[in-house]
Amino acid sequence: MSEPTLIELTIDGSKVSVPAGTSVFDAARMNGISIPTLCHQQNEVPVGVCRVCVVDVGARVFAASCVRPAESGMVVTTVRKQ
């Protein structure tokens, strides 16, 4: 079985590598970066409607990190207290 394709992005100034198809929320969590959430609880499917997990990805509007796929070269800024 082949290794998954890794992509690189930056979250709060930290460069991270994650498998392609990973959500921004999961990319952050896999790298020890906390983003508040409601829908990532046991037995819940992320749908992006509560907007608790919004992050700045440089787009016109904030994105729900639980449903936004991470992209290579993406620069993400969380709204967590620094």
C-alpha positions as protocol buffer text, in pm:
chain_id: "A"
residue {
  index: 1
  type: MET
  ca { x: 0 y: 0 z: 0 }
}
residue {
  index: 2
  type: SER
  ca { x: 137 y: 344 z: -90 }
}
residue {
  index: 3
  type: GLU
  ca { x: 201 y: 627 z: 152 }
}
residue {
  index: 4
  type: PRO
  ca { x: -59 y: 906 z: 153 }
}
residue {
  index: 5
  type: THR
  ca { x: 33 y: 1227 z: -25 }
}
residue {
  index: 6
  type: LEU
  ca { x: 137 y: 1490 z: 228 }
}
residue {
  index: 7
  type: ILE
  ca { x: 62 y: 1859 z: 195 }
}
residue {
  index: 8
  type: GLU
  ca { x: 226 y: 2144 z: 384 }
}
residue {
  index: 9
  type: LEU
  ca { x: 45 y: 2441 z: 534 }
}
residue {
  index: 10
  type: THR
  ca { x: 104 y: 2696 z: 807 }
}
residue {
  index: 11
  type: ILE
  ca { x: -120 y: 2723 z: 1114 }
}
residue {
  index: 12
  type: ASP
  ca { x: -56 y: 3010 z: 1354 }
}
residue {
  index: 13
  type: GLY
  ca { x: 298 y: 3045 z: 1221 }
}
residue {
  index: 14
  type: SER
  ca { x: 384 y: 2674 z: 1250 }
}
residue {
  index: 15
  type: LYS
  ca { x: 456 y: 2477 z: 934 }
}
residue {
  index: 16
  type: VAL
  ca { x: 278 y: 2140 z: 942 }
}
residue {
  index: 17
  type: SER
  ca { x: 247 y: 1841 z: 709 }
}
residue {
  index: 18
  type: VAL
  ca { x: -72 y: 1637 z: 688 }
}
residue {
  index: 19
  type: PRO
  ca { x: -223 y: 1382 z: 450 }
}
residue {
  index: 20
  type: ALA
  ca { x: -416 y: 1534 z: 158 }
}
residue {
  index: 21
  type: GLY
  ca { x: -788 y: 1547 z: 235 }
}
residue {
  index: 22
  type: THR
  ca { x: -738 y: 1637 z: 602 }
}
residue {
  index: 23
  type: SER
  ca { x: -964 y: 1912 z: 738 }
}
residue {
  index: 24
  type: VAL
  ca { x: -803 y: 2226 z: 879 }
}
residue {
  index: 25
  type: PHE
  ca { x: -943 y: 2133 z: 1222 }
}
residue {
  index: 26
  type: ASP
  ca { x: -785 y: 1785 z: 1213 }
}
residue {
  index: 27
  type: ALA
  ca { x: -456 y: 1925 z: 1078 }
}
residue {
  index: 28
  type: ALA
  ca { x: -442 y: 2161 z: 1376 }
}
residue {
  index: 29
  type: ARG
  ca { x: -538 y: 1891 z: 1626 }
}
residue {
  index: 30
  type: MET
  ca { x: -279 y: 1647 z: 1484 }
}
residue {
  index: 31
  type: ASN
  ca { x: -14 y: 1913 z: 1548 }
}
residue {
  index: 32
  type: GLY
  ca { x: -115 y: 2018 z: 1900 }
}
residue {
  index: 33
  type: ILE
  ca { x: -298 y: 2336 z: 1797 }
}
residue {
  index: 34
  type: SER
  ca { x: -630 y: 2381 z: 1971 }
}
residue {
  index: 35
  type: ILE
  ca { x: -939 y: 2511 z: 1790 }
}
residue {
  index: 36
  type: PRO
  ca { x: -1268 y: 2526 z: 1984 }
}
residue {
  index: 37
  type: THR
  ca { x: -1547 y: 2308 z: 1846 }
}
residue {
  index: 38
  type: LEU
  ca { x: -1888 y: 2164 z: 1921 }
}
residue {
  index: 39
  type: CYS
  ca { x: -1937 y: 1912 z: 1640 }
}
residue {
  index: 40
  type: HIS
  ca { x: -1614 y: 1714 z: 1692 }
}
residue {
  index: 41
  type: GLN
  ca { x: -1759 y: 1534 z: 1990 }
}
residue {
  index: 42
  type: GLN
  ca { x: -1814 y: 1160 z: 2011 }
}
residue {
  index: 43
  type: ASN
  ca { x: -2093 y: 1039 z: 1780 }
}
residue {
  index: 44
  type: GLU
  ca { x: -2122 y: 1376 z: 1601 }
}
residue {
  index: 45
  type: VAL
  ca { x: -2047 y: 1443 z: 1235 }
}
residue {
  index: 46
  type: PRO
  ca { x: -1888 y: 1782 z: 1153 }
}
residue {
  index: 47
  type: VAL
  ca { x: -2123 y: 1991 z: 940 }
}
residue {
  index: 48
  type: GLY
  ca { x: -1982 y: 2343 z: 983 }
}
residue {
  index: 49
  type: VAL
  ca { x: -2302 y: 2515 z: 1090 }
}
residue {
  index: 50
  type: CYS
  ca { x: -2225 y: 2622 z: 1448 }
}
residue {
  index: 51
  type: ARG
  ca { x: -1920 y: 2827 z: 1337 }
}
residue {
  index: 52
  type: VAL
  ca { x: -1742 y: 2783 z: 1671 }
}
residue {
  index: 53
  type: CYS
  ca { x: -1431 y: 2659 z: 1488 }
}
residue {
  index: 54
  type: VAL
  ca { x: -1390 y: 2944 z: 1237 }
}
residue {
  index: 55
  type: VAL
  ca { x: -1040 y: 3030 z: 1119 }
}
residue {
  index: 56
  type: ASP
  ca { x: -891 y: 3285 z: 882 }
}
residue {
  index: 57
  type: VAL
  ca { x: -759 y: 3118 z: 566 }
}
residue {
  index: 58
  type: GLY
  ca { x: -704 y: 3443 z: 376 }
}
residue {
  index: 59
  type: ALA
  ca { x: -1038 y: 3423 z: 196 }
}
residue {
  index: 60
  type: ARG
  ca { x: -1316 y: 3683 z: 188 }
}
residue {
  index: 61
  type: VAL
  ca { x: -1485 y: 3522 z: 491 }
}
residue {
  index: 62
  type: PHE
  ca { x: -1375 y: 3303 z: 781 }
}
residue {
  index: 63
  type: ALA
  ca { x: -1400 y: 2927 z: 721 }
}
residue {
  index: 64
  type: ALA
  ca { x: -1538 y: 2654 z: 945 }
}
residue {
  index: 65
  type: SER
  ca { x: -1222 y: 2452 z: 1008 }
}
residue {
  index: 66
  type: CYS
  ca { x: -1416 y: 2130 z: 1069 }
}
residue {
  index: 67
  type: VAL
  ca { x: -1529 y: 2110 z: 706 }
}
residue {
  index: 68
  type: ARG
  ca { x: -1262 y: 2315 z: 523 }
}
residue {
  index: 69
  type: PRO
  ca { x: -1004 y: 2090 z: 355 }
}
residue {
  index: 70
  type: ALA
  ca { x: -644 y: 2185 z: 418 }
}
residue {
  index: 71
  type: GLU
  ca { x: -461 y: 2295 z: 103 }
}
residue {
  index: 72
  type: SER
  ca { x: -95 y: 2297 z: 18 }
}
residue {
  index: 73
  type: GLY
  ca { x: 55 y: 2639 z: 95 }
}
residue {
  index: 74
  type: MET
  ca { x: -250 y: 2750 z: 295 }
}
residue {
  index: 75
  type: VAL
  ca { x: -183 y: 2999 z: 576 }
}
residue {
  index: 76
  type: VAL
  ca { x: -431 y: 2958 z: 861 }
}
residue {
  index: 77
  type: THR
  ca { x: -477 y: 3192 z: 1155 }
}
residue {
  index: 78
  type: THR
  ca { x: -692 y: 3068 z: 1438 }
}
residue {
  index: 79
  type: VAL
  ca { x: -886 y: 3311 z: 1650 }
}
residue {
  index: 80
  type: ARG
  ca { x: -760 y: 3153 z: 1972 }
}
residue {
  index: 81
  type: LYS
  ca { x: -599 y: 3369 z: 2236 }
}
residue {
  index: 82
  type: GLN
  ca { x: -224 y: 3386 z: 2172 }
}
